[in-house]
């Protein structure tokens, strides 16, 4: 089994970006330009490597390979995005890889791309790229190309050697367990071995709400691969474990004017097999809360007024500061209740919330995370 942290180190050590490997400081698929660029790179890497894996490492400085990390990205629906925009889409997996020197809320993103051995192209127009476009890697660049010959496999042996050197061993596994348990000692850290092979560590702050056990600030890692499987800084989750599986149900706390409820968002089940294989299945459970349209119009207008004040740099009252914390979630609720312009307002608010303070900007990112899960389902 491949230790993904070692794999990233080997990729970074392998010269520079090339036809099977790309690196990015960050990606942003919350808008069309970011989606288009990401799809272009996936398309190019898939076409350039029909017989082996390709990789994108996210959270690395381009000039010196310094690992700076990115925010945890738990969009389990990224394959849906790929399928929607690409013809002959590759199999794409996004994983969050922790590194010891990074803060707890930062990871390195690893995108693994496995071609179907067919030419991948854009299915439809997006940003400045036209439907039908085909991209290939030209050195470190993803370029549109006309092709009329069979693609030659030149990377399989190199990629195979890199992946072989990133294989796990008992020392890496034990070090991973000790590292997790020691760094999360204040969060009820635990571990369990599945099928005599897989080691899962998890930690979180335990809460009991109406006789049900929930955890917040949850961190779960599959130690064998050094992959952070789940992270929730703001929400509550329930955890159920048996001999063959590890199940997480994520909840979100939504409502209007401090009248909030917990809603199931998504179920993730990690199933462990006897043949040293595992798979992760996710299922969206979320059903948007519905509210009176008159009340929503009133709150929507309050949000718009707050946004205008932020734009103009007008000092907010104490009451308005409280409303500002609710602004991302209420724009989200308005959008889920068919206020279609609410999502544009939420995107418009991003730079002003980011400049205001970290707390409201984190709440903004949380609303976008929920929206991504819902949208690509």
Buried (B, 14 or more C-beta within 10 A) or exposed (E): BBBBBBBBBBBBEBEEBBBBBBBBEBBEBBEEEBBBBBBBBBBBBBBBBBEBBBBBBBBBEEEEBEBEBBBBBBBBBBBBBBBBBBBBBBEBBBBBBBBEEBEBEBBBBBBBBBBEEEBBBBBEBBBEBEEEBBBBBEEBEBEBBEEEEEBEEEBBEBBEEBBEBBEBEEEBBEBBBEBBBEBBEEBEBBBEEBBEBBBBBBBBEEEEEEEEEBBBBBBBBBBBBBBBBBBBBEBBBBBEBEEEBBBBBBBBEBBBEEEBEBBBBBBBBBBBEEEEEBEBEBEBEBEBBEBEEEEBEEBBEBBBEBBEBBEEEEEBEEEBBEBBEBBBBBBBBBBBBEBEEBBEBBBBBBEBBBEBEEEBBBBBBBBBBBBBBBEBE
